Amino acid sequence: MDTRVSAITTSALDRARALQPLLDEHGPEMDRRREVTPEVVDALVKADMLRLLLPRSLGGQEMQLVDYARTIEALGYADASVAWFINQSNVSSSTSAAAMPHDTALEVFGKPNVGLAWGARHSRSKAIRVPGGYRLTGTWSFASGGRHTTWLGAHSAVQNPDGTPLVAHNGVHKGRQDDRSFVFLRSEAKIIDDWQVLGLRGTGSDSYTVEDLFVPDERAPARDQLSERREPGPLYVLGSTLLYATGFCSVTLGVGRRLLESYIELARGKHSRASPSAMAVNQANQREIGLLEAQLSAARAFLHEAAGQAYDAASNGTLTLDHRIRLRLATTYGMNEATDASVTAYRAAGTTAIMNAAPFERRFRDAMSASQHLQAMMPHVEMVGRHLLGVDNPIQHI
């Protein structure tokens, strides 16, 4: 019986959990290949995992944020690379679509198998304003899942034809150089196979480059500017940064949970050579496992509380900077707590943890790689501290 049941009859969380046996089976191969296997891609599409946040007007699910976090966590529990790809694609496509003309967004994102991969900005990229659109040149990195998407995206500041900055007249960039998000076909870019990394290998997060590529106005949204947002839903009011952060934090919580459960399972049947007693009856192990359970549960509860409060406020028009700040703190804190829990579980497993056949080694590498992402960096926490102290005001666009 096929467990990849219809998106119509089950919740996204149930569909994500049903994928676990397949993701467990293909995890080592995706790590080796540095990309998601075709069988997993097909299953993700059938489970409608690429349209979790897409507006309903485009055939998407436009999920409530805490439900989305739970779904990404369930995928991360099974395989971090798949969850990372799914979060990256969902946030990129949904926030871009929300700022595009409806017909364009439907043409780009209307099918369940297209996806969108997005790379980090390169300082030497440029977009020159021309009639009807832009001429885009540059190189971008970290296009997670880009080997399986129809579309790529890229950020770039905009110039006039004479090379001077094009100044924005509204939105968050008013008075500063205009900055836009450009969406183009993967086939229009040169892909650079440079994803040789410690963990999250299955994301296939290659670099890519375009040279003097014309991108029409309708596929060049300023996706986080209120003035260009077409969709009114609370997800799109929150914007891309906090959506990315919520999803990536959920990935790390899923990985941390899987490593903790692997530690518990190991402790039930293993004797440590450093102790005459079994791990399960060793008080140090008992205490450590109890604290890890509290650590992960507390971080998860904080994330879901902050995400729920921010989403509800965005729904009823009362979203404030304090809501954004609290979600910013919950996501950064959660990623770091999940990382610490993953490290502790890995170390507790002793030499078993280094074996490819054991459930620790690959997931530990994934956890370490996820911990290096911008969303986990401590300057976010410092910003929160400044806000709470009233030392200065953080930027409105968090």
N, C-alpha and C positions, 0 to 999 in steps of 0.2 A: 504494500500500500504506500502510495506517495504521500509523505508527510508535509510536502510543500504546498499547503492548502491555499485556497483562494483568498486573496486580499479582501474580498467582499464579505466572507463569512467569519473571519477571525480578526482579533486585534493585532496591531503591529507587533506588540510585545510577544504575543503567542506565536506569531509567524517567525519572529527572530529566534525564539527559543527552539522552535521546530527545526531550525537550520543547524543547530549545534552538532548533531552527529556528522553531518556532511562537512562542516568546518573543521571539526576535530580530525576527520579522516584526511582532509586535504591540507591541513596546516603545514606539516613538514614540506610538502611539495611546493606550496606557495612560497615558503621561506627559501627553498632551494632555487626556484625559478625567478624569484624577485617580482612576482606578479600574482594576481588572483587567477586561479585556474578557470578554464572555460566552463566547467561544470558548476563551479560556484557562482560565476557571473550569471549564468542562466538561472540558477536558483534564486539569486538576489532579485533578478528582474521579475521572475514569476511571483515572488513574495512581495513585489512592489516596494522594495527598499530604497529605490532611487527617487521616490516622490513623497517622502514622509512629510516634508515641510512645504512642498509646492502648493501654491494657492489652489483652493477648490475650484475656482473659476477656470483653471487649466487642467483639471482632472486629478489634481493632487489631493493629499490627505490633510494638509494644514493642521498638523497635530498640536495638541496642547503641549506646552514645553516640558512639563514633568513627565508626561507619558513618553515623549520623545527621548528624554534622558534615560528612562528605564529601558527603552528599546535599544539604544546605543550601548548601554551597559551590558545588556544580554548578549549582543553581538561581540562586545569586547571580552566577555567571559569566555566565549568560544574561540575567537581569533581577533587579536588586536589590529592586525593589518586590515582585515575586512571592515571592522568597525570604524577605523580611522578613515578609510576610503569613503564609506557610506556617509559619515558625518561631513567630511570635506565636500563631497558632491552635493549633498542635500542643502547645506547652508549656502554654498556658492550659487547653485541654480535657483533656489527659492528667492533669495534676496535680489538677485539680478532680474529674475522674472517680474518681481514686484515693482520694479522701476522701469520696465520696458512697456511699450505699447502692447495692448492685449493681443493683437493679431500676430505680432512678432514673437511674443513670449509663447504663444500657442504653437507657432511654427517651429520654434527652437526646442521647447520643452514638453510638447504635447504628447509625445510617445513615452512609454514606460521604460525604454531601454537606452535613452540617449546619454544622460549623465553629463556632468560638467566638472572638469578638473581645473584647479587654480594654483598658480605658482606665486612664490614670494617675489616681491618687487626687486628689480635690479636698478641700481642707481643711474645707469646710463640709458635707460629706456626713454623713448620720446614718442609723443603723439602730436602730429602737426594737423591743425585745423584746416580742412579743405571743404569746398562746397559739398554738402550732403553727408559729410562724415569726417574721418580722420585717416591719416597715413601713419601706421604704427610700426615702430622698429624697436627691437630690444630682445633681451634674454631673461627668462624667469626660471626659477628652480622650485623643486618640491611639489610637482603636480601629482599629488597622491591619487592613484587610480586612473591616471591619464592614459594608460594603455588600453583602457576599456570604455572610454567615453567618446562620444561623438564630438563634443565641444571642449575647447580650452578657453580660459579667461586670463586676463592680466590687468594689473593696475598700471597707470602711467599718468604723469603730469602732462598738461597740454600746452603746446606752443602755437603762436601765430606763425604763418609762413615765413616771416622774416627772422624767426628764432627767438623772439621776445616771448615772455610768459603770457599766456592767455588768462586774464584775471576773471575769476568767477564773480557774478553779480548777485548771487543768492545762495542759500543753503549754508552748510557748515564751513565751506571754503570761501564765503563772501569776502572780497577784498584781498584774497590770496590766489595763487595760481590754481586754475581749475584742475581737478584730479578725477579721472574717470575709470570705469571698469569696462574693459573691452572683451567682447565675446566673439570667437571665431572658430571655424571648423578645425579640428585636429589635423586634418589633411592639408591645411594651409600653413602649418608650422613644420619646422625642422626639429625632430626629436633627438635629444642627446642622451644616449644610454650611459648615464653616470651614477646610477643608484647603487653604489657599493658601500654598504653601511652596516652598523652593528645590529640593529633591530628594526622592527616594522618593515622588514625587507619585502614582504608581500604587497606593500602599497605601490611598488614600482614608481616611486616619486621622481621621475626623470626631470631633467631640465629641457627647455624648448626655446626656440628662437623664431622670430619673424623679421622680415626685412621689407620695409615700405609697403606693408599690407594695408589695403583699404578696408576700413570697418565703418559701415554706415551708422548714421546717427541713432537709429532705432536699436542697434546692438552695442551702444556705448553709454550705458546708464551711469549716473552718479548714484549708486545703489543705496547709499545711506543718507541721502539728502531728502528731507521731508518734501521739498518742493517738487521732486521728481517721482515720488512714490505713488504708484497707481493703486496698489492693494492696501486696504485699510486695516487688515488683521493685526492682532497684537504681536505676532511673530515679527512682522516687518517694521513695527514701531520700535521694538527692541533693537533691531539691526544686526548686522553680520557679526560684529566682534563678540558680543555676549552669546550669540547662538553658537559660534565656533567654540567658545570657551566652555559652554555647558556640555556640548557633545564630547569634546576632547577630555574633559574631566571625567565624564561618564565612562569613556574607554578605559582610563586608568583605574577607575574603581572596579570595573569588570575584571581587569587583569589581576589587580590586587586580591579580589575575592577568589579568583581561580587558584592563585598561588597559596592563599591561606587554606583553602579546602584541600589542596594537594598536600600541604604540610600536615593537616589534621589526619588525612588518610595514611600518610607515611608514619606518623607517630603512633597510630593504632597497632602497627605491626612491626616496628623496628626497634632494635636495641642499639644504642649508641656505644661505640667502642670506648668513649670517654666516661661511661657510667655503667655500673653493674645492673641497673634497673632499666626496664623498658621505657621508651620515651613517653608512653601514655600515662605511666604512673609517676613520672618524674615531676616534682612540684615546679621546677623551673619552666619546663615545657607547658605545664598546665597554666601557669600564670601568664606566660608569654602568649599563648593562644587566646586566653581570655582578653588580654589587653589588645591584641590585634583585632579581635571581633569588635570590641568597643571603638577602636580607632577607625576602622572602615565604616562601621554603622554611623558613627557621629559625623564623619565627613559627608557621607551620603545624605543623611538627614538634613544637614546644613545646606547642601546643594539643592535638595528638593524644596526645602522651605523657601530659600531665597528665589529660586526659579519660579515657584508657584506665586509668591508675592509679586514679583516683577511682572509675570504674565497677567495676573489678575488686574494689576494697576494699569498695564498697557491696554487691557480690554475695556476698562471703564473710563479711560482718559485721565487717570490720576498718577501716571508714571512720573517719578521724580528722580533727581540725581541720587538721592539716598537709596532708592531701589536699585539703581544701576551699580552703585558702589558696593552694596551688600552682595549682589550676585557676582560682581567682579572678585570680591574677597572669597566667596564660597568656592568659586571655580579654581582659583589659584591655590587656596588652602587645600582643597580636595585633591588636586593633582599631586601636591607634595606629600600629603598624608598617605595617599595610595602608593606613592613611590617608596616611602619609608616602610610601609607594610610589606611591599613586595621584596625589598631587600632583606628584611627580617626573616620572612618565610624562606627565602632562598638560602640564607646562611644557616638557618636551623636544619635544613635538609642534609647538611654535610656533603660528603662526596657524591651522594646520590644526585644532588642538584646539577652536577656538571655533565651527567650522562645524557646524550641525545635522546635515548629511549625513555627517559624520565620526563615528567610533565613540568619541569622547572626551567631548564636551560633556555629554550626559545622564548618562553614568556618573560623570563627575567631580562633578556636582551630587549624585548619589546618594551618592557616597563622602563628600562634605562633610556631608551631612545625617546619615548614619549615624554620623559621628565625633562628633556632638553628643549622642549618646544617653548616658544615665546609666551604662550598662555600660562606656563608654570613659573615664570620668572618673578623674583622677589620685588623688583620695582613696582609691580602691581600692588603688592601689600604695602609698600612704603607710601604709595599714592593714597591708599585708603587711610593710612595713619595720618597723613597730612590733612586729609579731609576731616577726620574726626577731631583733630587738634585745632582745626580752623587756621592752619598756617597759610594755606593758599587754596584756591579753588581748582580742582582737577578739570580737565577739559570736559566739555559737555558730551562729546562723542566718545563713549567708553564701550 
